[in-house]
């Protein structure tokens, strides 16, 4: 069988933009990630998407218009990637598009990722696979996280249990025991609360390199109030989002008068502590943890994680050491899931999502 190209599209909970990653497969055999493009969201688009997270007027109309706008932006990311690699649409077997999550409610049997998939297929001229979460939800799963199966395919070791940590808006881990099925879950907030606080106080999109957090001091009482969230006591499989960890939720736990930098420092430690606690409950024997996602750029957060994990004899690495750029991992996962769809291979990590059976994920749209 000849090799095939796939493109994965991902815009995550941080809502900073769309990543597109080109991968190469031979049937269901991974052959590598080749290239990446990124198209940022405008401030207006991000604001509209955030507004859609909450109940409001004319939600259905707004969601469909935003789905179209997103698909135009996704198509631009695909076009940039094809142009840079001198490829034609006809050379791409399929696009795997995650879409933008606007509501995640697995307790009610649904998770909504908006994208106009037929429009994306039309704009790109490429067969498009999307709506990856619905089939897993129908089989009793959480619909998230979906990446552990991909992490297992690429990163599992026959000699040791590995953990892959993705720090996006939400943090999630994939636990990869040797010769066993992967499992994983959302550990809690990643960048989401830190970004929301930075935007609220300083009108900046995020705290670059964790510089403002580094100027603050940890507030132990606030940290304990945040750690008291019932989500952390729930057994996995489990998943979460902005519905649980919002700026309004944070405000309700502030006493007033806290220095903004101290709150940010505490939120950073909150992300790190919940990651560390969850990892060592799920995989107490882990010695090597591999990090991907936008949070890897926050040097203050990574240093805090390093301090916490070193005490537990766990070494931190970038997924780059496993030959995949940490910024490419999630989009590459949805390209891989598109290849699973094309080859009729179940792609849901049952131990991670809690689904009753393996499922072929997604729905396809011809160009």
Sine and cosine of phi, psi and omega as CSV:
sin_phi,cos_phi,sin_psi,cos_psi,sin_omega,cos_omega
0.00,0.00,0.69,-0.72,0.05,-1.00
-0.97,0.26,0.35,-0.94,0.03,-1.00
-0.95,0.31,0.46,-0.89,0.03,-1.00
-0.81,-0.58,0.49,-0.87,0.10,-0.99
-0.98,-0.20,0.62,-0.78,0.12,-0.99
-0.73,-0.68,0.46,-0.89,0.08,-1.00
-0.85,-0.52,0.76,-0.65,0.08,-1.00
-0.97,-0.26,0.66,-0.75,0.01,-1.00
-0.85,-0.53,0.76,-0.66,-0.03,-1.00
-0.60,-0.80,0.78,-0.63,0.24,-0.97
-0.79,-0.62,0.86,-0.52,-0.20,-0.98
-0.99,-0.15,-0.19,-0.98,-0.07,-1.00
-0.90,0.44,-0.43,0.90,0.03,-1.00
-0.94,0.35,-0.38,0.93,0.05,-1.00
0.82,0.57,0.69,0.73,0.04,-1.00
-1.00,-0.09,-0.33,0.95,0.01,-1.00
0.31,-0.95,-0.13,-0.99,-0.04,-1.00
-0.93,-0.37,0.77,-0.64,0.12,-0.99
-0.99,-0.16,0.68,-0.73,0.13,-0.99
-0.84,-0.54,0.74,-0.67,-0.02,-1.00
-0.77,-0.64,0.74,-0.68,0.05,-1.00
-1.00,-0.09,0.82,-0.58,0.05,-1.00
-0.85,-0.53,0.26,-0.96,0.02,-1.00
-0.84,-0.54,0.76,-0.65,0.00,-1.00
-0.78,-0.63,0.44,-0.90,0.21,-0.98
-0.87,-0.49,1.00,-0.09,-0.18,-0.98
0.90,0.43,-0.90,-0.43,0.06,-1.00
-0.96,-0.27,0.27,0.96,-0.01,-1.00
-0.99,-0.13,0.87,-0.49,-0.01,-1.00
-0.91,0.41,0.73,-0.68,0.05,-1.00
-0.85,-0.53,-0.02,1.00,0.12,-0.99
0.78,-0.63,0.37,-0.93,0.13,-0.99
-0.99,-0.15,0.74,-0.67,-0.21,-0.98
-0.95,-0.31,-0.55,0.83,-0.12,-0.99
-0.31,-0.95,0.27,-0.96,-0.11,-0.99
-0.58,-0.81,0.58,-0.81,0.20,-0.98
-0.68,-0.73,0.38,-0.92,-0.03,-1.00
-0.63,-0.77,0.74,-0.67,0.08,-1.00
-0.85,-0.53,0.89,-0.46,-0.05,-1.00
-0.96,0.29,0.49,-0.87,0.16,-0.99
-0.97,0.23,0.61,-0.79,0.17,-0.98
-0.95,0.32,0.34,-0.94,0.05,-1.00
-0.86,0.51,-0.58,0.81,0.00,-1.00
-0.93,0.38,-0.66,0.75,0.01,-1.00
-0.91,0.42,-0.69,0.72,0.01,-1.00
-0.88,0.47,-0.68,0.73,0.00,-1.00
-0.88,0.47,-0.66,0.75,0.01,-1.00
-0.91,0.40,-0.62,0.78,0.03,-1.00
-0.92,0.38,-0.66,0.75,0.04,-1.00
-0.90,0.43,-0.63,0.77,0.00,-1.00
-0.90,0.44,-0.53,0.85,-0.01,-1.00
-0.96,0.28,-0.23,0.97,0.06,-1.00
-0.91,0.41,-0.41,0.91,-0.06,-1.00
-0.96,-0.29,0.41,-0.91,0.07,-1.00
-0.88,0.47,0.65,-0.76,-0.03,-1.00
-0.23,-0.97,-0.02,-1.00,-0.05,-1.00
-0.96,0.27,0.65,-0.76,0.15,-0.99
0.85,0.53,0.63,0.77,-0.07,-1.00
-0.86,0.51,-0.67,0.75,-0.07,-1.00
-0.89,0.46,-0.73,0.69,0.01,-1.00
-0.89,0.46,-0.74,0.67,-0.03,-1.00
-0.88,0.47,-0.62,0.78,-0.03,-1.00
-0.92,0.40,-0.60,0.80,-0.01,-1.00
-0.95,0.30,-0.61,0.79,0.06,-1.00
-0.91,0.42,-0.68,0.73,0.02,-1.00
-0.91,0.42,-0.59,0.81,0.05,-1.00
-0.87,0.49,-0.65,0.76,0.04,-1.00
-0.91,0.41,-0.71,0.71,0.00,-1.00
-0.88,0.48,-0.66,0.75,0.03,-1.00
-0.89,0.45,-0.66,0.75,-0.04,-1.00
-0.92,0.39,-0.54,0.84,0.12,-0.99
-0.90,0.44,-0.67,0.74,0.01,-1.00
-0.93,0.38,-0.67,0.74,0.05,-1.00
-0.87,0.50,-0.67,0.74,0.00,-1.00
-0.89,0.46,-0.57,0.82,0.05,-1.00
-0.91,0.41,-0.66,0.75,0.03,-1.00
-0.89,0.46,-0.64,0.77,0.04,-1.00
-0.91,0.42,-0.71,0.71,-0.01,-1.00
-0.88,0.47,-0.65,0.76,0.03,-1.00
-0.88,0.47,-0.67,0.75,-0.02,-1.00
-0.91,0.40,-0.71,0.70,0.00,-1.00
-0.89,0.46,-0.67,0.74,-0.02,-1.00
-0.89,0.45,-0.70,0.71,-0.03,-1.00
-0.91,0.42,-0.50,0.86,-0.04,-1.00
-0.99,-0.16,0.03,1.00,0.01,-1.00
0.83,0.55,0.73,0.69,0.02,-1.00
-0.91,-0.42,0.47,-0.88,0.08,-1.00
-0.99,-0.16,0.45,-0.89,0.07,-1.00
-0.80,0.60,-0.58,0.82,-0.03,-1.00
-0.92,0.40,-0.27,0.96,0.01,-1.00
-1.00,0.06,-0.10,1.00,-0.01,-1.00
-0.98,-0.18,0.82,-0.58,-0.01,-1.00
-0.93,0.36,-0.69,0.72,-0.02,-1.00
-0.25,-0.97,0.40,-0.91,0.21,-0.98
-0.98,-0.18,0.66,-0.76,0.18,-0.98
-0.93,-0.37,0.92,-0.40,-0.10,-1.00
-0.91,-0.42,0.88,-0.48,0.02,-1.00
-0.95,0.30,-0.61,0.79,-0.13,-0.99
0.99,0.15,0.04,-1.00,-0.05,-1.00
-0.97,-0.26,0.87,-0.49,0.02,-1.00
-0.93,0.37,0.80,-0.60,0.08,-1.00
-0.88,-0.47,-0.27,0.96,0.06,-1.00
-0.39,-0.92,0.79,-0.61,0.01,-1.00
-0.82,-0.57,0.95,-0.30,-0.08,-1.00
-0.70,-0.72,0.91,0.40,-0.02,-1.00
-0.88,0.47,-0.41,0.91,0.05,-1.00
-0.91,0.42,-0.33,0.94,0.08,-1.00
-0.96,-0.30,0.11,0.99,0.08,-1.00
0.99,0.13,0.35,0.94,0.04,-1.00
-0.56,-0.83,0.39,-0.92,0.13,-0.99
-0.53,-0.85,0.81,-0.59,-0.14,-0.99
-0.96,-0.30,0.88,-0.47,0.16,-0.99
-0.90,-0.44,0.88,-0.48,-0.07,-1.00
-1.00,-0.02,0.66,-0.75,0.14,-0.99
-0.10,-1.00,0.58,-0.81,0.10,-1.00
-1.00,-0.07,1.00,0.01,-0.14,-0.99
-0.91,0.42,-0.67,0.74,0.08,-1.00
-0.87,0.49,-0.61,0.79,0.04,-1.00
-0.91,0.42,-0.66,0.75,0.02,-1.00
-0.88,0.47,-0.67,0.74,0.06,-1.00
-0.88,0.47,-0.65,0.76,0.00,-1.00
-0.91,0.41,-0.70,0.72,-0.06,-1.00
-0.94,0.35,-0.57,0.82,-0.07,-1.00
-1.00,-0.07,-0.39,0.92,-0.11,-0.99
0.95,0.30,0.40,0.91,-0.07,-1.00
-0.80,-0.60,0.70,-0.71,0.11,-0.99
-0.79,0.61,0.75,-0.66,-0.15,-0.99
-0.82,-0.57,0.76,-0.64,0.06,-1.00
-0.92,-0.39,0.74,-0.68,0.03,-1.00
-0.48,-0.88,-0.25,-0.97,-0.02,-1.00
0.81,0.58,0.81,0.59,-0.10,-1.00
-0.97,0.26,-0.40,0.92,-0.16,-0.99
-1.00,0.06,-0.44,0.90,-0.16,-0.99
-0.88,0.47,-0.63,0.78,-0.06,-1.00
-0.92,0.40,-0.64,0.77,0.04,-1.00
-0.91,0.42,-0.66,0.75,0.04,-1.00
-0.88,0.48,-0.65,0.76,0.01,-1.00
-0.89,0.46,-0.46,0.89,0.01,-1.00
-1.00,-0.03,0.29,0.96,0.08,-1.00
1.00,0.02,0.14,0.99,0.00,-1.00
-1.00,0.02,0.05,-1.00,0.05,-1.00
-0.99,0.12,-0.25,0.97,-0.10,-0.99
0.96,0.27,0.07,1.00,-0.03,-1.00
-0.25,-0.97,0.45,-0.90,-0.21,0.98
-0.97,0.23,0.52,-0.86,0.00,-1.00
-0.99,-0.12,-0.27,0.96,-0.12,-0.99
-0.96,0.27,-0.32,0.95,-0.02,-1.00
-0.83,0.55,-0.57,0.82,0.02,-1.00
-0.90,0.43,-0.64,0.77,0.06,-1.00
-0.91,0.41,-0.72,0.69,0.03,-1.00
-0.85,0.52,-0.64,0.77,0.02,-1.00
-0.89,0.45,-0.70,0.72,-0.03,-1.00
-0.87,0.49,-0.56,0.83,-0.08,-1.00
-0.99,-0.16,-0.59,0.81,-0.28,-0.96
-0.90,-0.44,-0.11,0.99,-0.05,-1.00
-0.89,0.45,0.64,-0.77,0.03,-1.00
-0.93,-0.36,0.61,-0.79,0.06,-1.00
-0.97,0.23,-0.14,0.99,-0.16,-0.99
-0.93,-0.37,-0.28,0.96,-0.09,-1.00
-0.42,-0.91,0.38,-0.92,0.16,-0.99
-0.98,0.18,0.81,-0.58,0.08,-1.00
-0.93,-0.37,0.44,-0.90,0.13,-0.99
-0.83,-0.56,0.74,-0.68,0.12,-0.99
-0.96,-0.29,0.82,-0.57,-0.02,-1.00
-0.94,-0.34,0.86,-0.52,0.13,-0.99
-0.97,-0.25,0.84,-0.54,0.04,-1.00
-0.93,-0.36,1.00,-0.09,0.14,-0.99
-0.94,-0.34,-0.62,-0.79,0.13,-0.99
-0.88,0.48,-0.68,0.73,0.16,-0.99
-0.96,-0.27,0.51,-0.86,0.11,-0.99
-0.99,-0.14,0.66,-0.76,0.11,-0.99
-0.63,-0.78,0.45,-0.89,0.02,-1.00
-0.86,-0.51,0.52,-0.85,0.20,-0.98
-0.90,-0.44,0.83,-0.56,0.04,-1.00
-0.99,-0.17,0.83,-0.56,-0.12,-0.99
-0.87,-0.48,0.99,0.10,0.07,-1.00
-0.94,0.34,0.48,-0.87,0.04,-1.00
-0.91,0.40,0.75,-0.66,0.10,-0.99
0.86,0.50,0.46,0.89,0.11,-0.99
-0.71,-0.70,0.30,-0.95,0.04,-1.00
-0.92,0.40,0.62,-0.79,0.04,-1.00
-0.94,0.35,0.44,-0.90,0.20,-0.98
-0.62,-0.79,0.21,-0.98,-0.02,-1.00
-0.02,-1.00,0.06,-1.00,-0.03,-1.00
-0.17,-0.99,0.23,-0.97,0.10,-0.99
-0.97,0.24,0.80,-0.60,0.00,-1.00
-0.99,0.12,-0.33,0.94,-0.05,-1.00
0.67,-0.74,-0.41,-0.91,-0.03,-1.00
-0.89,0.46,0.57,-0.82,0.18,-0.98
-0.96,-0.29,-0.97,-0.23,0.04,-1.00
-1.00,0.08,-0.20,0.98,-0.27,-0.96
-0.85,0.52,-0.80,0.60,-0.03,-1.00
-0.93,0.36,-0.63,0.78,0.04,-1.00
-0.88,0.48,-0.69,0.72,0.02,-1.00
-0.90,0.43,-0.70,0.72,-0.02,-1.00
-0.88,0.48,-0.66,0.75,0.01,-1.00
-0.93,0.38,-0.67,0.75,0.02,-1.00
-0.89,0.45,-0.66,0.75,0.05,-1.00
-0.92,0.40,-0.64,0.77,-0.03,-1.00
-0.92,0.38,-0.67,0.74,-0.11,-0.99
-1.00,0.04,-0.73,0.69,-0.15,-0.99
-0.93,-0.38,0.00,1.00,-0.04,-1.00
0.81,0.58,0.59,0.81,0.10,-1.00
-0.93,-0.36,0.53,-0.85,-0.07,-1.00
-0.91,0.40,-0.52,0.86,0.00,-1.00
-0.26,-0.96,0.22,-0.98,0.01,-1.00
-1.00,0.02,0.99,-0.13,-0.09,-1.00
-0.86,0.52,0.83,-0.55,0.00,-1.00
0.86,0.51,0.21,0.98,-0.05,-1.00
0.93,0.36,0.44,0.90,-0.11,-0.99
-0.92,0.40,-0.66,0.75,0.01,-1.00
-0.94,0.33,-0.63,0.78,0.04,-1.00
-0.88,0.47,-0.60,0.80,-0.01,-1.00
-0.90,0.43,-0.38,0.92,0.00,-1.00
-0.99,0.12,-0.21,0.98,-0.07,-1.00
-1.00,-0.07,-0.02,-1.00,0.07,-1.00
-0.81,-0.59,0.49,-0.87,-0.03,-1.00
-0.94,0.35,0.70,-0.71,0.06,-1.00
-0.96,-0.28,0.99,-0.12,-0.11,-0.99
-0.86,0.52,-0.64,0.77,-0.03,-1.00
-0.90,0.43,-0.67,0.75,0.04,-1.00
-0.91,0.42,-0.68,0.73,0.02,-1.00
-0.85,0.53,-0.69,0.73,0.00,-1.00
-0.91,0.42,-0.60,0.80,0.04,-1.00
-0.91,0.41,-0.61,0.79,0.03,-1.00
-0.94,0.34,-0.63,0.77,0.00,-1.00
-0.93,0.36,-0.24,0.97,-0.03,-1.00
-0.98,0.20,0.02,1.00,0.01,-1.00
-0.87,0.49,0.73,-0.68,-0.05,-1.00
-0.90,0.45,-0.33,0.94,-0.01,-1.00
-0.82,0.58,-0.62,0.79,-0.12,-0.99
-0.95,0.32,-0.34,0.94,0.03,-1.00
-1.00,0.07,-0.23,0.97,-0.01,-1.00
-0.95,0.31,0.65,-0.76,0.09,-1.00
-0.95,0.30,0.42,-0.91,0.12,-0.99
-1.00,0.10,0.41,-0.91,0.19,0.98
-0.96,0.28,0.62,-0.78,0.03,-1.00
-0.36,-0.93,0.41,-0.91,0.02,-1.00
-0.51,-0.86,0.37,-0.93,-0.09,-1.00
-0.51,-0.86,-0.05,-1.00,-0.02,-1.00
-0.14,-0.99,-0.37,-0.93,-0.03,-1.00
-0.90,0.43,-0.34,0.94,-0.02,-1.00
-0.87,0.49,-0.52,0.85,-0.02,-1.00
-0.98,-0.18,-0.62,0.79,-0.13,-0.99
-0.91,-0.42,0.99,0.14,-0.08,-1.00
-0.92,-0.39,0.19,-0.98,0.07,-1.00
-0.89,0.46,-0.63,0.78,0.04,-1.00
-0.89,0.45,-0.63,0.77,0.05,-1.00
-0.88,0.48,-0.68,0.73,0.03,-1.00
-0.89,0.46,-0.73,0.69,-0.02,-1.00
-0.84,0.54,-0.58,0.81,0.00,-1.00
-0.92,0.39,-0.21,0.98,0.00,-1.00
-0.95,-0.30,0.04,1.00,0.08,-1.00
-1.00,-0.02,0.60,-0.80,0.03,-1.00
-1.00,0.00,-0.26,0.97,-0.05,-1.00
0.99,-0.14,0.64,-0.77,0.03,-1.00
1.00,0.01,-0.07,1.00,0.03,-1.00
-0.93,0.36,0.63,-0.78,0.08,-1.00
-0.92,0.40,0.70,-0.71,-0.05,-1.00
-0.83,0.56,-0.65,0.76,0.01,-1.00
-0.90,0.43,-0.55,0.83,0.02,-1.00
-0.93,0.36,-0.63,0.78,0.07,-1.00
-0.89,0.46,-0.69,0.72,-0.02,-1.00
-0.90,0.43,-0.68,0.74,0.05,-1.00
-0.86,0.51,-0.65,0.76,-0.01,-1.00
-0.93,0.36,-0.63,0.78,0.05,-1.00
-0.90,0.44,-0.64,0.77,0.04,-1.00
-0.89,0.46,-0.71,0.70,0.01,-1.00
-0.91,0.41,-0.56,0.83,0.04,-1.00
-0.86,0.50,-0.75,0.66,0.06,-1.00
-0.85,0.53,-0.75,0.66,-0.04,-1.00
-0.91,0.42,-0.69,0.72,-0.05,-1.00
-0.91,0.42,-0.68,0.73,-0.02,-1.00
-0.93,0.37,-0.56,0.83,0.09,-1.00
-0.90,0.45,-0.75,0.66,-0.06,-1.00
-0.90,0.44,-0.72,0.69,-0.01,-1.00
-0.88,0.48,-0.72,0.69,-0.04,-1.00
-0.91,0.42,-0.65,0.76,-0.02,-1.00
-0.88,0.47,-0.70,0.71,-0.10,-1.00
-0.99,0.12,-0.23,0.97,0.22,-0.98
-0.97,0.23,-0.64,0.77,-0.07,-1.00
-0.99,0.15,-0.53,0.85,-0.09,-1.00
-0.61,-0.79,0.95,0.33,-0.09,-1.00
-0.89,0.46,-0.34,0.94,-0.04,-1.00
-1.00,-0.07,0.09,1.00,-0.09,-1.00
-0.93,0.37,0.69,-0.72,0.02,-1.00
-0.88,-0.47,-0.29,0.96,0.00,-1.00
-0.71,-0.70,0.84,-0.55,-0.01,-1.00
-0.86,-0.51,0.71,-0.71,-0.09,-1.00
-0.90,-0.44,0.79,-0.61,-0.16,-0.99
-0.96,-0.29,0.66,-0.75,0.14,-0.99
-0.65,-0.76,0.08,-1.00,0.00,-1.00
1.00,-0.09,0.20,-0.98,-0.07,-1.00
-0.88,0.48,-0.47,0.88,-0.04,-1.00
-0.89,0.45,-0.30,0.96,0.00,-1.00
-0.91,0.42,-0.32,0.95,0.01,-1.00
-0.98,0.19,-0.26,0.97,-0.02,-1.00
-1.00,0.10,0.99,-0.11,-0.13,-0.99
-0.91,0.41,-0.52,0.86,0.05,-1.00
-0.92,0.39,-0.66,0.75,0.05,-1.00
-0.90,0.43,-0.71,0.71,-0.02,-1.00
-0.90,0.43,-0.62,0.79,0.04,-1.00
-0.91,0.40,-0.63,0.78,0.04,-1.00
-0.90,0.43,-0.69,0.72,0.08,-1.00
-0.87,0.49,-0.68,0.73,0.02,-1.00
-0.85,0.53,-0.71,0.71,-0.01,-1.00
-0.88,0.47,-0.68,0.73,-0.04,-1.00
-0.94,0.35,-0.66,0.75,-0.07,-1.00
-0.98,0.21,-0.49,0.87,0.02,-1.00
-0.87,0.49,-0.62,0.78,0.04,-1.00
-0.86,0.51,-0.48,0.88,-0.03,-1.00
-0.98,-0.21,0.30,0.95,0.10,-1.00
0.87,0.49,0.61,0.79,0.06,-1.00
-0.90,-0.44,0.78,-0.63,0.01,-1.00
-1.00,-0.05,0.62,-0.78,0.02,-1.00
-0.98,-0.22,0.64,-0.77,0.03,-1.00
-0.64,-0.77,0.34,-0.94,0.22,-0.98
-0.99,0.10,0.49,-0.87,0.11,-0.99
-0.89,0.45,-0.21,0.98,0.08,-1.00
-0.86,0.52,-0.52,0.86,0.03,-1.00
-0.93,0.38,-0.28,0.96,0.09,-1.00
-0.97,-0.25,0.32,0.95,0.14,-0.99
0.96,0.28,0.48,0.88,0.14,-0.99
-0.63,-0.78,0.86,-0.50,-0.02,-1.00
-0.81,0.59,0.73,-0.68,-0.05,-1.00
-0.88,0.47,-0.39,0.92,0.03,-1.00
-0.99,0.12,-0.18,0.98,-0.07,-1.00
-0.99,-0.17,-0.23,0.97,-0.27,-0.96
-0.87,0.49,-0.77,0.64,-0.11,-0.99
-0.92,0.40,-0.70,0.71,0.03,-1.00
-0.90,0.44,-0.62,0.78,0.04,-1.00
-0.88,0.48,-0.56,0.83,0.00,-1.00
-0.88,0.47,-0.60,0.80,-0.03,-1.00
-0.99,0.16,-0.40,0.91,0.21,-0.98
-0.91,0.41,-0.68,0.73,0.03,-1.00
-0.89,0.46,-0.65,0.76,0.03,-1.00
-0.91,0.41,-0.55,0.84,0.10,-1.00
-0.90,0.44,-0.63,0.78,0.06,-1.00
-0.91,0.42,-0.61,0.80,0.07,-1.00
-0.88,0.48,-0.66,0.75,0.01,-1.00
-0.89,0.46,-0.73,0.68,-0.03,-1.00
-0.87,0.49,-0.61,0.79,-0.06,-1.00
-1.00,-0.09,0.16,0.99,0.07,-1.00
0.84,0.55,0.72,0.69,-0.01,-1.00
-0.92,-0.39,0.79,-0.62,0.08,-1.00
-0.84,0.54,0.67,-0.74,-0.07,-1.00
-0.85,-0.53,0.01,1.00,-0.04,-1.00
-1.00,0.05,0.73,-0.68,0.06,-1.00
-0.99,0.14,1.00,-0.09,-0.16,-0.99
-0.84,0.54,-0.64,0.77,-0.02,-1.00
-0.92,0.39,-0.42,0.91,0.00,-1.00
-0.99,0.11,-0.67,0.74,-0.10,-0.99
-1.00,-0.04,-0.40,0.92,-0.06,-1.00
1.00,0.07,0.20,0.98,0.03,-1.00
-0.91,0.42,0.47,-0.89,-0.06,-1.00
-0.97,0.25,-0.31,0.95,-0.07,-1.00
-0.37,-0.93,0.29,-0.96,0.09,-1.00
-0.94,0.35,0.62,-0.79,-0.06,-1.00
-0.70,-0.72,0.56,-0.83,0.19,-0.98
-0.99,0.15,0.88,-0.48,-0.16,-0.99
-1.00,-0.07,0.64,-0.77,0.16,-0.99
0.94,-0.33,0.15,-0.99,0.07,-1.00
-0.71,-0.71,0.67,-0.75,-0.11,-0.99
-0.97,-0.23,0.54,-0.84,-0.01,-1.00
-0.73,-0.68,0.87,-0.49,0.01,-1.00
-0.96,0.28,0.55,-0.84,0.04,-1.00
-0.97,0.25,0.00,0.00,0.00,0.00
